[in-house]
């Protein structure tokens, strides 16, 4: 089962990827998480990506496509995978088709989490993430069991550097200009399914499971 979660920043892609990953035992492939690990390691890729990410802009297609090409070849992707935050541009989507064709696989479903812009700011500025395993929480809508600590590993939660009101404006702009055209791209391929991303966490999860079953 090869799935892509599609939606604006803060629409719940990362949060919803976790239960799907556990239920179907397939990896979540988040290009944002891969880039953040590269930044933490201070690798050349990380140093280059950081400047762009801090501005809320998109990292170049070439870099991202290179990352995905290597990642999809790994053994754990043989049973399937959940793409989270990739593709984000039409050239990335086209490159994904080429990569998948080479691997003899196809994208089964694109799940669009529909959330209006008016809800995004509160979702993103209230988000807290675990720097260790990437689990996302929200100070109001999805609180950890112990305040400020990850439920899974106990690590202190952080506010992502790009999760601030100023950067959200640029991220939403990048989303509308560069990423939103993918909605029609996948709709035309008849693999896009829309889900109300404003429903509660459990309800969104159940809707996704129904689509996948
Ligand atoms: P995310 O964790 O998905 O919100 O991504 C955080 C940031 O990483 C984005 O704002 C971009 O700067 C960068 N990024 C992640 N995935 C991509 C992608 N597929 N294409 C370009 N930039 C990306």
Boltz pocket constraint, residues with backbone or C-beta under 6 A from the ligand:
constraints:
  - pocket:
      binder: B
      contacts: [[A, 9], [A, 31], [A, 32], [A, 33], [A, 35], [A, 49], [A, 52], [A, 53], [A, 54], [A, 56], [A, 57], [A, 58], [A, 59], [A, 60], [A, 64], [A, 84], [A, 85], [A, 86], [A, 87], [A, 88], [A, 89], [A, 92], [A, 162], [A, 171]]
      max_distance: 6.0
